[in-house]
Amino acid sequence: MNVLSGIRTYLRWIEETGHSVVNAGHEQAQAYSAWLAAQYAPATHKNRLTQVRTFYDLLREQALVSGNPFRDVQGSLNRPHEHRPVYSADDVDRLLAQANLEERALVLLGAHGGLTGPEVLGLRFEDIDLALGQLKLPGRTVQASDALMGALERWSHQRGHTALFSATGPVFDLTTAFQLRKRLLFLCQRAGVTYHAWHALRHAAGLRLLTEAPTLTPHTRRTVQQVLGLNSRESLRPLVNLSRTSKRN
């Protein structure tokens, strides 16, 4: 059915543009590919080309055409790693304006600390070094912002600890990723902010660090990569591109 849908789309385009099915050449194939690129997302673009390529293979089997004009025509490259949903600085401000003490600590752990969801769920008060302003995580140490440390300290007091340095046990009662997502979703709804998954807060942390840096040197990129615990420079590239756009604006 998908192949038939793609063939119908192609035949409608043929009818509207006055091109030929049996006399199609490379230029026609390129023109159709360009039209697809303007109409569809990269993945759909590639699927439509595959469907038309199959159509011409069938025509060749019936000796109705001598070649397949779409054989070497490639669709748009779809690189999921280049697309990074991110909470903007304004989004984070709006979330914090509506957040209670617990939610404020959660948001800042993501948007300033760059913690992953599992790292937030596993965070214990013993992991917080108040003197150095650091969070000791498995495999890395995060230098916390003043806002983040202040939020953790206020949340600690609400939890019944008189001082952050003497607190022990889990920082939050959340135990599952679903609970964390649900808490963030409800906060987004109250703040009128489009909901993204937790990692969009981590991206906000990376974007914040890159944007605040005077220049995007290799050292800056390595530092941000280490802060976020990313395994490769390629993972950071979308955020670098976003930071450049932000600085231009």
C-alpha positions in Angstrom: 0.0 0.0 0.0 2.8 2.4 0.8 4.4 1.7 -2.6 1.1 2.4 -4.3 0.7 5.6 -2.4 4.1 6.8 -3.5 3.3 5.9 -7.2 0.1 7.8 -7.0 1.9 10.8 -5.7 4.4 10.6 -8.5 1.7 10.2 -11.2 -0.2 13.2 -9.8 3.1 15.2 -10.1 3.6 14.0 -13.7 0.0 15.1 -14.6 0.4 18.5 -13.0 3.9 19.2 -14.5 3.4 17.7 -17.9 6.3 15.3 -17.6 6.4 11.9 -19.1 6.4 8.5 -17.3 8.1 6.4 -20.0 10.4 9.1 -21.3 11.7 10.2 -17.9 15.3 11.1 -17.6 17.8 12.1 -14.9 16.7 15.8 -15.0 13.1 14.8 -14.4 14.1 12.6 -11.5 16.1 15.4 -10.0 13.1 17.8 -10.4 10.8 15.3 -8.7 13.3 14.9 -5.9 13.5 18.6 -5.4 9.7 18.8 -5.3 9.6 16.1 -2.7 12.2 17.9 -0.6 10.0 21.0 -0.5 6.9 19.0 0.5 8.1 16.3 2.9 10.4 15.6 5.8 13.7 13.9 4.9 12.5 10.4 5.9 9.3 10.7 3.8 11.3 12.2 0.9 13.6 9.1 0.9 10.6 6.7 1.1 8.9 8.4 -1.8 12.0 8.1 -4.0 12.3 4.4 -3.0 8.7 3.8 -4.0 9.2 5.5 -7.4 12.5 3.6 -7.9 10.5 0.3 -7.3 7.9 1.6 -9.8 10.5 2.0 -12.6 12.0 -1.4 -11.8 8.6 -2.9 -12.4 8.3 -1.0 -15.7 11.7 -2.3 -16.7 10.7 -5.9 -16.0 7.8 -5.3 -18.5 10.2 -3.7 -21.0 8.2 -0.5 -20.9 11.3 1.6 -20.1 15.0 1.0 -20.8 16.4 2.3 -17.5 15.6 3.6 -14.1 16.0 7.4 -14.0 15.8 7.3 -10.2 18.5 4.7 -9.7 21.2 7.3 -8.6 18.9 10.0 -7.1 19.2 10.2 -3.4 16.9 11.9 -0.9 17.6 14.4 1.8 20.0 13.2 4.4 18.2 12.5 7.7 20.6 12.8 10.6 18.6 12.5 13.8 21.7 13.4 15.9 21.6 16.9 14.3 18.2 17.7 15.7 18.2 18.5 19.3 15.0 19.7 21.1 16.0 22.3 23.6 14.3 24.4 26.3 15.3 28.0 25.5 16.5 30.3 28.2 13.1 31.9 28.2 11.4 28.5 28.5 13.6 27.8 31.6 12.8 31.1 33.1 9.1 30.5 32.7 9.4 27.0 34.2 11.2 28.3 37.2 8.6 31.1 37.7 5.9 28.4 38.1 8.0 25.8 40.0 7.8 24.8 43.6 11.0 24.1 45.5 11.2 20.5 44.4 10.5 21.4 40.7 13.0 24.3 40.8 15.7 21.9 41.9 14.7 19.4 39.2 14.7 22.0 36.4 18.1 23.4 37.4 19.7 20.0 37.7 18.9 19.6 34.1 19.1 23.1 32.7 22.2 24.2 34.7 23.8 20.9 35.8 23.2 18.9 32.7 22.2 15.8 34.6 20.5 12.9 32.8 17.2 11.6 34.0 18.8 8.5 35.7 21.4 10.7 37.3 18.6 12.9 38.8 16.7 9.8 40.0 19.8 8.4 41.6 21.1 11.6 43.2 21.7 11.5 47.0 22.4 14.3 49.3 25.8 12.7 50.0 26.7 13.4 46.4 26.4 17.2 46.9 29.7 18.9 47.9 28.5 22.2 49.4 32.0 23.5 50.0 33.1 23.1 46.4 29.7 23.6 44.9 29.9 20.3 43.1 27.8 17.2 42.4 29.8 14.0 42.6 28.2 11.7 40.0 29.4 8.2 38.8 32.0 8.9 36.2 32.0 12.7 36.4 31.8 15.7 38.6 29.5 18.6 37.8 30.3 22.2 38.9 26.9 23.5 40.0 25.8 27.1 39.5 24.9 29.3 42.4 21.2 29.1 41.4 21.4 25.3 41.4 23.1 25.0 44.8 20.7 27.5 46.3 17.7 25.5 45.0 19.1 22.2 46.4 19.8 23.8 49.7 16.2 25.2 50.0 14.8 21.9 48.9 16.9 20.2 51.6 15.5 22.5 54.2 11.9 21.6 53.1 12.8 18.0 53.3 13.6 18.5 57.0 17.4 18.8 56.8 18.7 21.8 58.8 21.9 22.0 56.7 22.6 20.6 53.2 26.1 19.3 54.3 24.6 17.0 56.9 21.7 15.7 54.8 21.6 12.0 53.7 19.5 9.8 51.5 17.9 10.3 48.1 17.4 13.9 47.1 13.9 13.1 45.6 11.3 10.6 46.2 11.0 10.0 42.4 12.0 6.5 41.5 11.1 6.0 37.8 11.6 7.9 34.6 7.9 8.0 34.1 7.5 9.9 37.4 10.2 12.4 36.3 8.6 12.9 32.9 5.2 13.4 34.5 6.5 16.0 36.9 8.1 18.0 34.0 5.0 17.7 31.8 2.7 19.1 34.5 5.2 22.0 35.1 5.3 22.7 31.4 1.5 22.8 31.2 1.3 25.3 34.1 4.1 27.5 32.6 2.7 27.4 29.1 5.9 25.9 27.7 6.0 23.2 25.0 6.9 19.9 26.6 10.1 18.2 25.6 11.7 15.1 27.1 14.2 15.5 29.9 17.2 15.5 27.7 16.0 18.9 26.3 17.0 20.3 29.7 20.5 18.8 29.3 20.7 20.5 25.9 19.7 23.7 27.5 22.6 23.3 29.9 25.0 22.7 27.0 23.6 25.6 25.0 23.9 27.9 28.0 27.6 27.0 28.5 28.4 27.4 24.8 26.6 30.7 24.5 28.2 32.2 27.6 31.7 31.3 26.3 33.6 34.2 24.7 34.7 32.1 21.8 33.8 28.5 20.7 37.4 27.2 20.9 38.1 23.4 20.8 38.9 23.7 24.6 35.4 25.2 25.2 33.8 22.4 23.3 35.8 19.7 25.1 34.8 21.3 28.5 31.1 21.3 27.6 31.4 17.8 26.3 32.9 16.7 29.6 30.3 18.6 31.7 27.5 16.8 29.9 29.2 13.5 29.9 29.0 13.1 26.1 31.0 10.4 24.4 31.9 12.3 21.2 32.3 15.7 19.7 29.7 14.8 17.1 27.1 14.6 19.8 27.8 18.3 20.7 27.8 19.6 17.2 24.0 20.4 17.0 24.4 22.5 20.2 27.4 24.3 18.8 25.3 25.2 15.7 22.5 26.4 17.9 24.9 28.5 20.1 26.3 30.2 17.0 22.8 31.1 15.8 22.0 32.4 19.3 25.1 34.6 19.4 24.3 36.0 16.0 20.8 36.9 17.1 
